[in-house]
């Protein structure tokens, strides 16, 4: 980042630096932290090691954080909150690291250095984790820390060909005004793309004392993206395809519904590309592995490569010819908004993990443009206007 930066931030649980990319050159990173050695190595390979600290967040103190910044960004681990995880909630070992981050925010407040803005990113399962208790506890922490807050759900499909809904809790320090055009006076209706039923219910279930701190953030609806999954793929002759036996195995695992999708794609005059994945489904009381495909121009939500259902594949249907292959790490990266010159880890699984565990660059840029910078610019201009 150059000397032209107007804003500054701390990036916690930084991963490969996707929030940094989304905030862009106008923002200066003063501190970045992650505990994962592979992620820190990728971060340093792309941005250098300045301000990067590989350490458990619980081992950090406010003295490690230089100056006072405009934003603290935290994409804290989701494993204990995800529907695919054990749902231990914020009491879990991994998602519970939120409290390590929050301890730092409390220390900064005591020193008069708490940032004007805090952005928390996680899975939407946070809203109903442990019956909504975790969400209420997190909101209580923000309120006690002197912040107003609100939540929005943003799906990556607004920007990139990946279906990836994520929850963003955006908090603003009490002494900073909310620009009039950035908040709604009443709860949005069911047509709001950023405030689905789960968010409206979670807000309604909060105690009145926390409702008094709530902000219904007003965001513009992005234009429909013109990119589809095929645009993010490597050239067909530059990748290795499965042997026919493996493709036939995928086809044999499909239900009638998904077999029909393949048949319909075969009627197309041009090659059709779909995202293919394996899922465990229950039928007649028994679990069966199924192969499922989508030809709607989107990839499914990218995950970290854990079990067999976590990896995604590509299916090409060209008339009667059907072939399959694994999705490459570079394709994962493109679907997360990473540029092609981003240096990925050499090990394929490590690169998939980096991408599947990250925040979509384009979503961060959207929040930067429509929330963070308008708030900061108005706050900076207000004292001048009073003079």
N, C-alpha and C positions, 0 to 999 in steps of 0.2 A: 504494500500500500504506500502511496506517495504522500507528499506533503500537502496535497490538495484535499485531503480528507476533512470533511466538515463535522463528522460525527464519530463517536468511539464506542467500543463495546467489549464485554467479556463474553467468551464462548465456552460454556461448560458442556461436558459430554460431547466434545467437538467432533469425534469421529474423523472423517476425512476432510473436514472443513467445508461442508456443503452450505452451512449457514453463512460462513465467510464469503463464499462465492455469491450467494444470494444478496448479501448486503452490499457487495460491490466496492468499487474503488473509492467511493465517497465516504466510506466508513473505515476507521482504523482499529484494528484488533490490538488491544492492550494486554490481553491474557487469554490463553486457550488451554483447556485441560481435558485430558482423557486418561483413563487407567490402562487402556488396551495398547500394548506395545506395537502391534501391527498397524493400528489406526494412526498412532502417533508417527510412525515411520512414513505412512502415506501422506499425512498432513505436512510433515517436514519436507518430503520430496517435492511437494507442490508449492509450499509457501515459505519454506525455511523454518528454522527452529526458534527464531525470536519469539518471545512471549509464550512459547509452548511448554507446558509442564505435564509430564507423565507421572501422575500420582493419584491415589485414592482421594476423592473429594473430601472425605472425612478427615484427611490429614492436612488439608489446607487451612490457612488462617487468613484473615483480612490483610495482614501484612504482606501476603504474597500477591495481592491485587494492587497494581499501581494506580494512583490518581483517582479520579471520579469519572465514570463513563456515562453515556446516554442510555445504554441498553445492556441488560444482562440476558443472554439467550441460553436456555437450557432444554435440550432434547434428552430428558432423563430416560433411563431404560424402561421398556414397556413390558418385559416378560411376565411380571407379576400382575399385569393389568389386562393383558391380551386375552381374548377369547380362546386363543390357541395355547395359553399357558395355564398354570395351576391356580391363577386368580388369588394369590396371597395378598394382593393389594399393596398399599403403601407400607404395610408391615413386612412385606417380603424383602428378602436380602437385596434383590436387584433394584426394583422400583423404589424401595425405601431410601435409596441414595438421594432422593429429593430432599430429605431432611439435612443431609450434608451440605447440599447447595444452599438450603434456606438458612442454615446456621451462619453461613458467610454473609448472606443478605442482612441478617440481624446485626452482625458485627459492623457491617458498613453503615447501617442506620445509626448505631451508637456513636460512630465516628463522624456522622454528618456526611457520609459519602454514598448513601444508597441511591441507585440509579433512578432516573425519572421513569424508565420503562423496563418491564420484565416480560419476557415472552417464554412460555412453557409449551413444549410440543410433546404429544404422546398419542397413543391409540385412543379411539373413541370409547373403548371399554372402561376408561377411567371414570366416565360419567356414572356408571352403575356398579362399579367395583364395590363389593361388600355392601350392596344395597344402597349405594349413593354416599356411604359414610366417608370414603376416601376423598371424593370430590368436595364434600362439605369441609373436611379437615384441611384440605389444600386451600380452599377459599378462606377459611378462618385464619390460616397462616398469613395470607396476603392482606386480609383486613387488619389483623393485629400489627402487621408491618407497615401500615399506613398507605395502603394501596386500594384503589377501586379496580374492578376487574370485570371481564366478560369473556365468554367462550364462543368460538366459531369453529365450524367444521369445514375444512377445505379439502376437496378431492383433487389429486394431481391431474385428473382427466380434463380439468379446465385449461390445462397448459400443455400437457404431454400425453402420449397414448399409453397411460397406465392408470388403472383404477386403484386409487390409494387414498381413501379418506383418512384424515388425521385431525386430531383435536388441537386447537391452539388457544391457550388461555393468555390473554393480553391484559397486563396490569399496568396501571398508571398511578404514579405517586399522587397523594391527595392534594398537594399544593399546586398541581399543574392542571390547568383547565382542559376540558375535552372540547376540541373544535366543534361548533354547532352542527356541521355537516357530517361528523363522524359518529354520531350516536342517534339512536331512535328514542323517541319519548315513551313509546309503549312497546311491548313485546311484539316481534314480527309474527306474521301469520304463517301458515303451513307452506306457503309458496316460497318462502325465503330459502335459497340454496345453501346458505351458511348457518342457518339456525333450524335444523331438523327437529323432529319431535323430541328426540332424546335430550337435546340441549334445553329446549323449552321446559321439559319436565324437570330436569335437574335444577334449573334456575327456580322453578316454582316450588320445589321441595326444600329449598334452603330456608333456614330460619329468617325471620324478618330483619334481624340485625345485619345479616349478610346480604339480603336483598337490597338493603339501603346502600350497599357498596357496588351493586351490579351495574354494568354498562352493557347496553345492547349495541354492539358495534355495528356501524353502517358501512358496508363494503359494496363497491360497484360490482356488478356481474361481469366477469370477463367475457370477451368475445369467444365464440366457439372456435377451438383450435382447428387448423387445417391439416395437421399432421396425424397420420395413422401409424399403426404398428409397423407396417411394411417399410415406412420411411426411416425407421430406426434400426433396421436390420442390415447386417453385412451382406455384400453381394453373394448370391447363391453359390457361385463357384469358388468362393474364398473360405468356405467353412466345411467341416466334415459332417456328413449326414449319417444317420444310423443305417446299419444293414437292414435289409428288408424284413428280416425276422423280428427285429426290435420294433419296427413300425407296425408289423402285423400284430405284435403283442399289445401295443397301445390300442389298436383298433378292437382287439378282442376284449379289452377291459371296458369298452364303452357301453353305456346303456343305450336303449333304442333312441332316446332323445338326442344323444350326441352323435350316434351313428347317422341319424337323419340330417344333422348339421353338415356332416362330411358329404353326404349324398347331395345335398343342396349346393354345396360349394363346388362339387364336380360339374355342375351344370353351367358354371361361369365360363365366359369366353376367354378369360385371362387368369393367370395363376392367382390363387387366393392364399393369404397367410393368416394363420391363427395362433393364439397362445394356447399351449397344451400343458396340463398339469394333472397330477395324480391326487386323489382324495380318498379318504376312508368314508364310506357311506354305509348306513345301516339298512338292511333289507330283510324283512321277515325275522327281525330280531337278531340277525347276524351281521357282523361287519364285513364289508367287502371292499377291496381296493378297486377304484374306478378311475378311468382316464376321462377327463373332461376337456372340451375345447371350446373356444369362443372365437367367432369371426366378426366381431363388432368393431374391429379396428383398435382394440385396446388389449394390453397385457393385463393379467391379473395382478394383484398387489404383490410386489417383490418381497420376498422374505429372506431371512438369513438361512444358509444351507444347513439345516439340521436333519430333519427326517426326510423320507421319500416324498412327502407331499409339499416340501418347501421349495423345490426347484421347479423352474419353468422350462418348457421346451417350445420349439417352433414346429408347426405343421404347415407344410406346403401342399396345396391341392392344385394340381394342374391337369384338368380333365380326369382321366381315370388313374393318373399317377398320383400317388400319395407318398410323401416321405417326411421324416421327422429328424430332429436333431436337438441337442441341448442349446439353450440360449447362451450366448457368449457373455463374458464379463463386460466387454465394451458395450454390448447391447443393454445390459443392466445399467451401465453408467449413463448411457444416453437417455434411458427412461427415467433416470433420476435428475436429469438436467445438467449432467457433467459434460463439459466440452471434450472433444476428441483429443485435445492435447493434455488432458488431465492424466497424470502418471498413476496408473493403477498398480497395486501390488502384483508381483510376478506370479505368485501362487494363485491359481484360479479360484480355489475355495475361499481364500482370504479376500480376494477382490469381490466375490459375490457377497461375502459377509459385510464388507465395508459398504456396499451399495444397499443391500437389503436392510441395513440397520440405520440408514441415513434419513435426512430430511430433504425433500425435493427442493432443488435450488430455485426453481421458478416460483414456488409458493412463498419462499422467504423474500424474494424480490417483489412479489405482489404486496406483501405486508409492509415492506420497506417503503414502497411508493405510496400506498394508500392509507397507512396508519402511522408508522414511526416518524417519517420525515415531516408530514403535515403537522403532527403534534409538536415536534421539537422546533420547527420553524415558527409556529405561532407563539410558542412559549418564549422563544428568544426575542421575538418582535414585540411582545406585550410590554416589557419594561420601557422600551424605546418609545412606544406609543404613549405611555403614561407621562413621559418627560416632555 
